[in-house]
Every structure is written in C-alpha cells, then in structure tokens.
Amino acid sequence: MIYPDNFEHKIEFQKIRELLASNCLSTLGREKVEEIKFSANFGEIELSLNRVDEFVHILEEEDNFPSDHFYDVRPMLKRIRVVGTWMDTPVMFQLKRSLQTINTIVSFLNKEDDSEPSYPNLLSLAEHVVIYPEVTKRIDAIVDANGQIKDNASPQLADIRRQLTSAINNISKSLHSILRKAQAEGYVDKDVTPSMRDGRLVIPVNPSYKRKIKGIVHDESASGKTVFIEPGEVVEANNRVRELENDERREIIKILTAFSDYLRPYLPDLLQSYDFLAQIDFIRAKAKFGLSINAIKPSIENKQKIDWVHAYHPLLYLTLTKQNRKVVPLDITLQGENRILIISGPNAGGKSVCLKTVGLLQYMVQCGLMIPLKENSHVGVFDDIFIDIGDEQSIENDLSTYSSHLLNMKFFVKNCNKKSLLLIDEFGSGTEPEIGAAIAEALLERFNAQESFGVITTHYQNLKHFANENEGVINGAMLYDRHLMQPLFTLSIGNPGSSFAVEIARKIGLPEEVIAHASEKVGGDYINMDKYLQDISRDKRYWYRKRDEIRRERKRLSEITSDYESNLETINKQKKEILAKAKEEAERLLADTNARIENTIREIRESQADKERTKQARESLSEFKAKVAQKGGKTHKPKKKRAKSINQSVADKSSLQSGDNVRLQGQTASGKVIEVQGKKATVAFGTIKTTVDINKLERVTKNQLKKEDLNKGFYNQSSSDIIYNKKLDFKQEIDVRGMRADEALQAVMYFIDDAIQVGVGRVRILHGTGTGALRQVIREYLGTVNGVKSYRDEHVQFGGTGITVVEMD
C-alpha cells in the first residue's frame, strides 16, 4: 500500500515516468510506462528486474536486436472487428513491418544454436506469441516495398490501371499538341507545361488569351495573371480518367475489405503479439534509463531491510552531471535492531534529499526498475511505503500545516506494521515546540513498538535521546564542515547531528550581541547538548563494539574446543585401531614363525643330519627371518650394504687405471679412462675427451654397461653412433618455464649432460623472471658441473634475466 495518493508527486516519480517515456520507441511502450504500479510481490519484482537486466546485456553486447518499426496498429485491428470495415493501406504496410519486427525478436530470443536460452526471462514473454508468416505473405501480395497497392493485387485492378495509364497518356499527347499550337500562336509562354487542377489536366494561359483556346476554365492563380483551361478536346478523356480513378478506388477498397475479412479470425492472437511488442518496448526503455543513471539490478531479498552502499538520487545525478558536478552517495542500513533512522543536522544539509532518495529508490525497485548503488548492496521488499513531507495545508478543507501532519500520523499509526516503511520529514514541527516534540516522541515509541522501518528527519533533542536509549532506533547525522561553515551532504549513522543554529546565525551576520544574548537565555548546557549526545553515542558504540568482540571471541573459543574434542576423539579411535591391527599382525607373525621353526626342525630330523639338507633348511629359515624383520621395520643390513658400497666406491676411485669404464656421479653417460695423473683423470666420452677429478667419477662394470645398453636399445650401436645421433637431435635451448623447481632442475641436468656429450660450445636455458627462485636453483647447479665454463644473463634485447646463457668447456 502506498500513502498518500500523491505519493509519486512527493518523491518526484512522475519525472522518472517522463524519462522512461522518452526512451520508448512507440505509443506501445509509453502506455506501459503509464501503467507502472508499485508491487509487494517478491516474485513479480525479481522477474521484472531480471528481464531488465537481460535487456541491459542485449544493449551492451548484441548488435542485431531490432529497434525499428515499433508501430501501434491496435486501434485499426480493433476497428476491423466489425464486418464490412477495412484496413487502410498505410496501416496495412505498418502491420507488415511491425509483424516482421515481432518475428525477428522472437527468433532472436529463441536461438536454436544455444543449448540453453541466453535470455530465459525475456523468452518467457514470447511463450504465447503466435507468428503468422502467411499474413505477411498476404500483405506482400497486396502492398509493394513503398507501401502502395500493387497493380497485380487483383486482375480487375491491373485492368483498370492499364486503362487509366492509356487514357492519361492519350490526354497528355493531346494536351502537348494543343500546347505547342498555342505556343506557336503566342497564346502561351514557351516554358509552360500542362498542370493538374481538381484531378484534371489543364493548360496555364494568360487571361487575355483565354478566349483563344476553347475549353473549360477550372481555376486561376492567386494573382489573377494565369487561368487554367481544360481544352474541349480532352474534356471527355478527363471524364473517363475520373471514372477509372473511381473504379480503382472501389477495387482497392474491395481488396482491403477482403484482406480484413481474412485477418479477422487472427485478431485476438495479433493483439496479444502487439502486447508482447509493447512489453519489449517498455523493458527496453527501462534498460536504457538504467544505463543513463549507472543503475544495476540489485541483490534483492524477500524480507524487510535496507543495506545500501553508495546509493544516490537519480534525478539529482542527472542534474549535477549536466553541470559537471558529482553527487554525494548515500550509505544507509536499516535492519535488525536498527530499523528506524533519526536524521538530524543543519537546515539545507541534505536531510530531506536523503529521505526522498530512500523513498524514490525503494519505490523504483518495487516498480521493477534498476537503481543506482553498488553491487554489494542488499535491497528488501516492503508491503507499505508511507510518506509525510511538505506543506499540506488546505483552505478548502480547513487544514493547517500541523493538522495535515497529524492526519498523516493518524493513518500511519493505524496501518503501519513490521513490513511498513515510514518516511517523515521535520517530525513534530508546525506547532508549539515542547508539545510537538512530546507528541513526536510518543508516535516514535508507537512506531518502534510495531517494529516498523523508517527514515525520520528532525531537530528535536528528545528524539535524539530516544534513539540513544532505545533499541530499534538509531541516530544519524548530516555532516557539516565547521571550518568552512558549509554542509557536506554526507550521512553518518550512529551519531546525532547538530542544527548548528548559532554557527549559521553567526555566518549569516546576525549581530554578535544578539547571538550572545540568545545563548545566555537557553544556557550553556542546552547549547552543548549536541556535544553531550555525541559523547554518549560514541561511548555507546564503543561498548557495543566491545560486546561484539567478546561474542566473536567466545564463538571462536567454542569452535576451537569443539574441533579439539572432535580431533581427540578421532585420534583415540585411530590409536585403538592401530593397536588392534598391530596386535593381530604380531600374533600372525608369531604363529608363522613357530610353524616355520617346527617345519625346519622336522626337515632336519627327517634328513637325519644330512649336511646339505640341513644347510638348505637353515638358509630358508634365515630368509624367512629377514622377511619378518623387514616387515617389522628392522632392516639394518641394507644400510651396512650401502656403507660397504660407498667404501668400495672410494677404494675403486683410488685404484682407477687406464682402460677402466667410468661415468660422472649423477650422470648416465659412460666413458673410458685414458690416463690417470694424481687426482685427475682424462676420460673419453665417445669422441669427447675431458679431464675430471677422480672424486667425481665412479667405476662401471662391463655387466652394468651391457645392461644399460640393452635397456636403452643401443646394444647393437657403437658409442660414436650414439653420440652422432644425439648430436643430430640435440637442441641448444631448453624451456623450463612453468615447471616446479625439482622438475626444472632434473630437466636441466639431463640437458647439460647431453650438451657435454655432444660437445656444443654454448646453450640457453629459458627459465623466466618471476620471483627468481627457479633461476637461482639452476645457477647453483651449474656452478657444480665441471663441463660448464661460465654462465650469464642473456642480452636485454633477447630476454635479459629470464634466460641464462651457458658457455661449455
């Protein structure tokens, strides 16, 4: 419910209607604009907003949506319901073009190449739209591309027009003959040509020679210097033309009547199609208007709340934009314990604009219009919006300003509830301040008790105190710059505002003694009351914040305790399962061990102390013991074996001789020792000879070489063949960008290994810049490789620090 009846006038919504109408393409959409009405149905509001949002996407992203030929032919369609009536030719042409537009729109919304429709909410409008392509074809058979009746619309019309053309041509020939003769005799000027008067071809003649040409005078010019004569020779022919024209007109009416009779059964479906076209025009206008004010489809919820970020008045935005000025946005929240906002502050500080902004935006969104605010805003839905603003005094109804306010308050108290939004400007003003403030406080208490939502502006101190002391009501202030003595038009919620009456009086230039005398009369405490209220509000907010912090901390501790208890329970459960499993495994191993020992003893007895059989039984028992120990995690022998192999490797290095097969530690390529000199050895890797520290070499047995060659498929190839093939396939650049450090390092190791084997002089490693971690890891490795002479960054023109150039020995 909306109150009062002139609600839209009070919030200036009629200007929004005008702007919407200006964006419509036809009277179809403008009628829908006039039909806009407030809705409290969440489903209707959401559907309407979704359709507008989809059309915004069409306007921003699509180029082929039709926006031409939005003709309103409904009056003519309704007129031809009566049998015997016919449709005019221009309207028939508009019918054809608008039906083509409807067909194109439906096809656009119902694209067959999409698995799901791109604009489902708009497509739902076209569900019951019936397209009659045969109607368009029928019109095409009657009307040409210029909207004129075709000659072949009927055989009779074709015959009539053929006769008409022949008669006109004959008349034209006769007239030109008569005209040439008259020009030769000097009765008519040389540059004169036949003209038309009352549908008849005539010759312009000077009045002094009008008796020289026999015929009928049809007209004369305004100056009287020219008369228009129809020669007697063509009178009969002109009469025939007139008859043929009448025959043509009757035949066209016959054709149009026949088409109207054909169209009559389809009228209900056609009218519904034009309602669809009106809806599209209306939604398009809403989308265009929304884009003009930077509006969005808000996040709407089916409950009563206002949580707006950077909202602004659309009309104010348009006005200031034209002046190259910026509008001050509004942040406002009404929900939970803070349902009613009491706004105070100086006059002309923006209180009423703030109130109107709330009323207009809430009304717009519940009329299906997008509104200007940030995406993180949340919009609720109210069943009622009541407003009391402006001067409603009436001499006719014997109403004063205050009486009209009280009548509005009477309605508010009677009809408001928890789903109502109340907008009251200058609450309690218009009468004696003390009693006015008392009545206003009593009303505010009633509104709060009924859990209504509201935005109320006031200057009364008692209402500010009430907001500080009661849940459900909160103070708000329109900020004011004390230094510049000008309003900032910014709403600050949580603090009461000051009227700054003394400061404004001083700025205007009121005598200082008058201001001082007034201050003495009310007292310093009253002057400083706003300051005291702000201190109270600040302390209140501090303790509320502390309370919220304690609640959050308690909640966090409760969650931690719950998680701890849950984890402890899980750990105990897992512990029991592990112990039970270990016990079961131990019992099984013990049973297997006892069975194996008994089996060994029995075999020894049966073999009657045969040494070979006894040895085999003991070895079998030892193998079983090793397996049991390995399952139990007591595998110490591999460590000894590893230590032994390390010691053996050290010993092998100290005894390297010429002809031994060796390879670099960590590498796969093997070579032969050519010469040993102290701690250095000259090794041939295929055709490449290099001097390496003995400590970096390890001996390779012939069996290992044979096994490696078999695994690599090179058993039948010589070492030189392998190197040659590698050299052919080798690329002097590797790209490790995007790899993890361990993956990149492994790839670089293989790459450098191959580079050493094939004997290239320079290679490039592409690792990128990034954080530099990958570059550092690769360079640390390069510093440990003997075959690497040096490395550096690539030239800045070719990659700079993102590429490392490696010079090989």
N, C-alpha and C positions, 0 to 999 in steps of 0.2 A: 504494500500500500504506500502511496505517495501522498504527502500532505505539505502544503495546501494545494489547491487546484492550479495556482500559478507557480508551482514549484519550478518548472522548466524556465520560466521567465526570471525567477530569483537567482538561479545558478547559470543563467545565460545559455541554456542548452539550445534555444532557438537559433543562435548563431552557429552552433555545431550543425544543425539541420541545414542551414543555408550553405555552409561549406560542403556538406555531403551532396546536396542537390547540384551544386556547381560542378561536381565531379561525375555526375550521371551523364550518360550518352543520349537518353531519351526520356520521354514522359513516363515510360515504364518504370525506370529506376526512381524517378522523382516521386512517383506515387508511393513506392515502398518507403522512401525516406519519410514521407508524411505519416506513414503507418507505424513508425518506430514506437515501441512502448516498453516500459520497464517490466522486467521479468524476475521472479524469485525462484524459478525452476532451474536447478543446477545443470541438469541435462541439456536443456534448451540453450542456456548461456554458453556452456562448453562447446556444443555443436556449432553454434553461431561463430564463436571465436576461432574454432578450428577451420571453418570454411574461409574466414577472412585471412587467417594465417596461410592457408594453402594458396589463396589468390595472391598474397604478397610474394610467395615463391614464384608464381607464374609471372608476375610483373618483373621480378628481378632476374629470372633465369630463362624464361621462354620468350621466343621472338615471334612465334607463329600463332599466337592466340588471337582470334578475330575480334576486332573492335569497331567494325564498320556495319552499317545497315541495321542498327537497332531501331526499327520502325515500329510504332504502335498502331496496328491496324485493327485493334479490338473493337473500336466504335463501328467500323464498317462491317466486321464479322457479325456483330450483334444486330446490325440493321438488316442484313440479308437473311435473318431468320424468317422473315415474312416472305411467303411465297409470292413471286411476281416482281420482287425487287432485284436489283442487280448491283454489282460492284463496279465502281468507276475504274477507268483504265489506269490512272496513276496509282491508285491503291492496289490494283492487281499487281502492278510492277513492284511496289513496295512489299507486297505479300511474298512474291517470289524471292526477292533478295533477302528478306528477313528470315524466311524459311531456310534458305541456304546457310545463313549465319547460324541458326539453331542447329542445323545438321552438322556443321563444321565444329561447333562447340561440343556437341555430344561425342563426335568422333575423337576430338582432342582429349576429352576426359576418359574415354574408354579405349585407350590404345591397346591393340591386341598383342604388341610385342613385349609387353610387361607381364611378368608372372603375377604381380600384384599391382593394383592401380596406384599411380603416383599421387592422385588426389581423391582419396576414397570419400571424404565428406562432401566434396563438390559433386562427385559422381552420383551420390545418393539422391541429389536433386533431380537427376535425369532418369531415375528408375521408371517413372510413369510417363515420360515424354515419348509421344508417338510421332515418328517421322514418316511423312507421306511423300516419297520421291515422285510418285505418279502425279501429285498435284503440281509440283514444279515442272514436270514434263508437259502437263496440260497447259500451263501458263506459257511455257516456251513455244508451244504450237500456236499461241494466240498473239503474244507480245514479242516484239523484237528487242535487241540489245539496248535501244534508246527509249524503251517504254511505250512504243507506238504499236497500234494494232497492225498485224501483218496483213499483206494483200491476200495471202492464201489461208487466212483464218477460216474462210468458208468459200465454196465455189461461187456463191452469189456475190460476196464482197469482191472477189477477184474480178468478176464480170463487170460489176458496177464501176470499180476503179479503172478498169481498162477503158470503158466508155467515157468516163469522166476525163481521163487523160487525153483521149482522142478529141473530145469536144473542146477542151481548153486549148489544145494545140491548134485546132481549126480557128478558134476565136483569135488566138494570138497571131496567126498568119493574116487573118482578115484585118485585124487592127493595125498590124505593121504596114500592110498595104495602104490602108486609108491614111495612116500617119505619114507615110512617105509622100503620098499625093498632096496632103495638106501642107507638109513642109516645103514641097516644091512650089506650091502656090503662095507660100509666105504666110499661111494662116497660123502655123505652129512653128515654134523655135526649133532649130536643128538638134539641140541636145535633149529634147523632150522624149520621154519613153512612156508607154502605157502604164497606168497605175490601177489600184483596186479601190472601189468605193462600194460599201454595202454588199460586198461579195460579188461585185460585177466589175469586169474590165472596162476602163474608160480612158479617154484621151484628154489631157490637160490642154485647154485652149484659152487664148486671150479673149476677154469678154467682148471686145469689139468685133471678133470674127465668129462669135458663137452661132450666128445665123448662116454662116457659110457651110457648116457641117450639119447635115440632117441627123437628128437623133434626140435622145432624152438627156436633159441636164439633171444630173444626180446631186451635184454639190458644187460649192465654190469655196475658195480659200478664205481664210480669216481676213486677209487684206482686201478681198474682192477683186484682185487682179488676175485670178485664174478661175475658170469654170471647168467642171469635169463632165464631159459629154460622152454618152454611150451611143455610138453610131447606130442608125437604124438597121444596118446590115447585120449587126451581131446581137440585136435585142433578143431575137428568138433563140439564138445559140446560147446566150447567157441564161435565158429562162430554162433551157434544157440542162445547163450546168447546175442551176439551182435545184432542179428536180432530182438530178443524180446525187447531189450532195445530201438531200433529204433522204434519198434511198440508202445512201451509205450510212447515214446516222442511224436509220431504223435497223439496218443489218447489224451494225456494231452493237446496238442495244440488245438485239436478238442473241448475238454471240455471247455478250456479257451475262445475259439472263440465263442462258443455257449453262454457262460456267458456274454461275451462282447456284443453280439447281443441283449441279454435280457436286459442288462444295458443301452444300447444306448438311448432309449427314455427318461430315467430318468436323463440324463446328465445335462441339464440346472438347474433342481432343486438341484441336488447333488452339482454342482459348487456353487450355492447360499448358500447351507448348509456349505460348506467349507469357504466361505466368512464370515459367522457367526462365525465359529471356529477361523478364523483369527482375527476378531474383539474382541472376548473374550480373546485371547492370548495377543493382543495389550493392552486392558484395564487392564488386569491382570498385565502386565509389568509396566504400568503407576502407578497402585496402589502400587506395590512392590517398585518402585523407590520413590514414595511419602513417604512411610513409612521409607525408608532408610535415608531420609533427614528431617524427622519430619514435613512433609508438611501437609497442611489441605486444604479442599475445602473452599475458601474464600467467604465472603459475597460480591457478585458481583452485580453491579448496571448498568443499561443501560444509563449511562451518563459518561462524561469525568471527572475523578477525581482519585487522588491517596491519600489514607489515610491509611498508613501502620504503624503498630506498631510491633517492634522487627522483622523486616524482615532481611534476610541475604542471602548472595550469596551461592547457594547450593554446587557449586564446591569447594569454599573456605571452607565451613563447612566440607565437606568430607575429604579434605586435612588436616585441622587442627585437626579433630577428630582422624585421624591416628597418629598424633603427640602428642595426649593427651593435646591439647590446645583448648581454647574456642574462638569462633568467636564473634566479637563485633557486636551486632544487630544494625539495622538502623531504626530510626523513621523519617518518611517523610510525609508531607501533601502538596498536590498541588490541590487546589480547590478555587472557589470563586474569591476573589481579589488577591490571591497569586497563580498564575498559573505557573510562571517561577521562578525557584530557581537558584540563582547565588552562586555557592560554591567556596569559596576561602580558602586558608590555605597553609601550608608549602609543599614543594615537598616531595613525598613519605609519605604524610599524610593520604592518602586514598581517595582523590578526585575522581580519575579515577575508583577505585573499587566501590565507591558509584554510579557513573554514570552507570557503567556496571551492577551493581546489579539491578538498576531500569529498564534498558533495558531488561535484561535477564528475570526477574520475570514477567514483563508485557508481554513479548513475549511468555513466557511459559504458562501463564494463558489463553492467546488468542489462544494457540495451544491445549487447553483442558487439561493442566497439573496442578496438585495441586502445590502450592508454600508454602515455609516456612515463616510463620508470625503468629501473634496472632489472636485469634478468633474475637476480637473487631476491626479488621482492615476492611477497605472497599476498594474494587477494582472496577475501572471503565473500560470502553471499549473505545479504540481509533481506528479510521479508518486508521491512518497512524502512523508509527514509523520511524523517520529518525535519522541516527547517523553519526557523523563525529568524528572519533577518529583514532589515529595512523598516521603513515607516509605513504602517498600515492604517493610519488614521483615516476616518471617513466621516464627512459632514452628513452625508445622506443617512448613514446607519448610526449616527450619534456615537461614533467610536473615537476615543483619543488614542494616542500612540501607545500609552501604557495599557489601556483597555484591550487593544488588539493583541498585545503581547500576552496578556492574561488569558484571553480566549484561546490562543495557541497553546499555552501551558496546560489549560484545562483539557484540551484534546490530547496532548502528549501524555499526561498522567493517566488518562482513561484508556489509551490504546497502546502505550509502549510496553514492550516485554524484552526478554533476553535476545530476541532476534531483530531488535529495532536499532537504528542509528539515528541519534538526535543531533541536530546542528542548530546551535543557539548563539546568536550574536548579541553582545552587550547585555548579558544575562542580568535581569533585575533593574535595568536602567529605565528612566522615564518617570520616576516618582521620587518621593522623599527618600534620600539615600539609606537611612537606617532601616526603615521598614521594608524598602525594596530589597536590601541585602538580606534581611531576615527571611522574606518570602522566597528569595532565590535559593538560600541555603536549605530551606525546608523542601523545596522542589528537588534540589540536587540530591538530598537524602532519599527522597522517594524514587528518583530515577536509579540511584545506586542500589536500593533495595530490590528493585525489579530487574536488576542485572542488565540494564540496557547499556548500549555503547553510545559514545557521544563525543563531540568536539564543541566546547563552550568557551566563548571569549568573555572576559570581564575585567573590571578594575577593582572589584571589591576584595578587601583584605580577608574578610571572614571566609570567603570561598577558597582562598589560597590556604588558609589554616585548615579548612575542612579536608582539602586534598592531601595535606601533610599528615593528617591524623586518621584517615580512613582508607582501608583497603578498597580497591576498585576504582579509586580516583587518583589521578596523578597531575602534578603541576607541569606547566610548560611555559617557556618564556620566548618572546620575540626579542632577539638580541639588539642592543643599542650601543653605538660607539660613543663613550663618554667624552673622549678627547675631541673627536670631530663633530660631536653633537648631531649625529645622523643615524637613522635606523639601518641595520644590516640585513633585514628581511630574512633572517635565519632563525628557524625554530630549534630551541634546545629543550629537550624533555627531561624532567627531573627537578628543575629549578623554577620557582615562581619568578615572574617578571616584575619589573618596576614601571610605573607610569612616567617617571622622570618629569613630574609636573613642575617642580622647582627649576630643574635644569632647562626645560623647554621655555619656561617663562623668562628665565634669565637670557636665553639665546634670542628670544623674540625682542627683548629690550624693555621688559617691564621694569619700572623703577626699582632699584635695589632695596629702598626703604619699604616698599610695598611687599616685596618678597620676604624681607626680614620680619616684618610685622605679621605676615601670614604664618610664618614658621613659628613665631612666638605663640600665636593663638592655638595652633594644634599641638605644639610641644615637640621637643627633640625626639622623644620615644616614637611618636607617630611617624615623624619624618624618616627615622631609621628602621621602621618596621620591616620594610622590604629587605634590608640587610639582615635583620634577625631571622626572617623567614628563609633567606638563602643559607644562613649558617645552619639552621635546623635541618634543611633539606640536605645539605652537604653531610652533616653527621648521620642523618638517616640512611643516606646512600652508602656511607662508609660501613655502618653496621650491617646493612643488608648484604653488602659485598662480603664482609667477614662471615656472615651466616652461610652464604652460598659456598664460600671456600671451605668451611667446616663440613658442610654437607657433601661436597665433592670429595674431600679427603676421607670422610667416613665411608663413602661408597667405594673409593679406591681400595681402602684397607679391607673392606668386606670382600671385594673381588679377589684381592691377593690371598686372603685367608682361605677363601673357597678354593682357589686354584691350588694352594699349598696342600690343603686336605685331600683334594682330588688326586694330586700327583703322589702324595704319600701313600694313599690307598692303592694307586696303580703300582708303585714301586714294591710295596709289600706283597701284592698279588704276583708280580713278576718274580720276586725273590722266592716265594713258595714254589712257583712253577719250575724255576731253575734248579732249586734244591731237589725237588722231586725227580726231575729229569736226570740230574747228576747221580742221585742215589740209584735210580733204575739202571743207568748206564754202568755204574760201578758193579752192581750185582750181576749184570750180564757179563761184563769183562771177567769178574771173578769166576763165574760158572764156566766161561770159555777157557780160562786159564787152567782151572782144575781138571777139566776134561782133557785138555791138551797134554798136561803133565801125566795124567793117568794113561793116556794113549801112548806117550813116549816110553813110559816105564814098561808097558805091556809089549811094545815092539822090541825093546832091549831084551826082555826076558825071552820072548819068542825066538829072537835071533841067537840066543844062547851065547851072548857076549861076542858076537861077530863084530870085528873092529869096524869094517866098512859100514855095516848097517847101523852100528852104534853112532858112528860119526854123522851119518845122514840124519839120524833122529835128533841128535844134539843140534845140528845146523838148522833143522826145521823148527826146533824149539826156540833157537836164538832168533830166527826170522820172526816168529810169532811174538816173541818178547819185544823185538824192535818195533813191530806194528802197534803193540799195546802201548809202549812208551810214547810212540809218535801221537797216538790218539789222546794220550793224557797230557800232551804238551811238553814232554821231557826230551826233546830231540837235541841232544848236546853234540852228537857225533858230527853232524854236518858242519857245525862251527869249527870243530877241530880239523875237519877235512878242508874247509875253506882256508884256515890259517896255514895248514900244511901246503896248500896250493900256492898261497901267497909267498911263503918262504921259498918254495920250489921255483916260483917265477923270479924271485930276486936272485936265487942261485943261478938260474938259467941265464939271466942277463949278464952276470959277471963272467960267464963262460961262453959268450957268443963268439962264433968263428965264421970265417968266410964261407959262404955257401949255405948258411942257415936260412930257413924260411922264417920271416918275422912280419909283424904288422904294428902300426901305431896303436897305442892304447885308445880304446873307444872307437876305432875305425874298423872297417870290414875289408879294405883292400890289403892284400899281402904282397910282399916283395922279398928279394934275396939280398943277404949281406955280402957286399963286395970286399969291404976292408974294414978292420977294426983298429982304431987309433985311440988308445986310452979310454976316455969316457964317451967318445964319439964313434959313430959307425956310419959308413957310406952304404946306402941301401938303394937298390934299383927296383922301382915300382914300374914294371913294364919297360918302357923306353925312357923313363924319367929317373935320373939319379939325384939323390939328395942326401945331405949329412944331417944326422939326427942324434940327439942324446940317447945313450943306451937305456937310460931310465924310462924313456918314453916308448920303448919297444917291448914286445912280448913275442916269445918263440911260438911258431905254428908248426905242428907236426904234419907229416905227409897225409896221414889219415884225415886230419881236420881239413886240409886243403882239398882233398878228394871229395869229402862230404859236402863242403861248401860249394864246390863246383857243380856237384850233382844237384844240390838244392837250387842253384841259380841257373841251371840249364846250360852251363858253359863247359861241360866236361870234355866235349869234342873240340873246344876252341882254344887257341893259344892265348897267352897273356897279351901279346901285341894286338891280336884281333879284337879282343875285348876293349882294349884302350882305344883302338881305332874307331870302333862302333860308338863308344861313349863320346869320343871327340866329335863325331858327326852329329850326334843327338844333343850335345851339350849346348845350353843357352846361357849366355853370360849375364843374365839378370834373373833375380827371383823376387816375387812379390808376396810378402807375408802380412800385408795389411789386413786387419780384421781377425787375425789369429790370436789365441791366447799365448802368453809368454812361453809356456812349455812347448806348445805345438810349433811356434815360430822358431825356437831355438833348435828343436830336433830337425826341422826342415833346413835351417842354415847349416847345421853340422854336416848333413848329407851333401848339401850344395858345395861347401868348401872342400869336403873330401873329394868330390868328383872334380872340382876345379884343380886341385893339386895333382890328381891322377892325369888329367888330360893336358896339363901344363899351360893353362891360359895365363896371361900376364895381368889381367885386370877383370874384376867382376863388380856388379852393382847389386845392392840389397835394398829393396823398396819396403820401408817399414812405417812410413808416415810420420807425422809430428806428434799429434795427440798430447799425452802427458809426458812423453819422453821415456817412459819406463821400458818399452819394447826396444828402443834404440840403445838404452844403457845395457840391457841384458845381452844383446847381440854383440856390442862392442867389448864387453867384459870377456865374452867367449873368444872373440877374435884375438884378443891380447894373449891368449894361452896357446894359440896354434902356431907351430913353428913355420909352416909354409906361408904364413902371412907376413909380408914385409912391412906394410903400413896400411892405415885406413883413414879416411877423411870424409867431410861432408861434400856432397855434390855442389857444383856451381849453382848460385841462387837462381839463375835463369832456367836451370834444368831440374829443380826440385829442392835445392838447399838442404836443410837439416832433415828433410823427410827421406833422404836417400844416402846410404853410406857406400862410398867407392873404396874397394879393397884392392891394394896392389899386392900381387903374389911374388914370392921369391923366384 
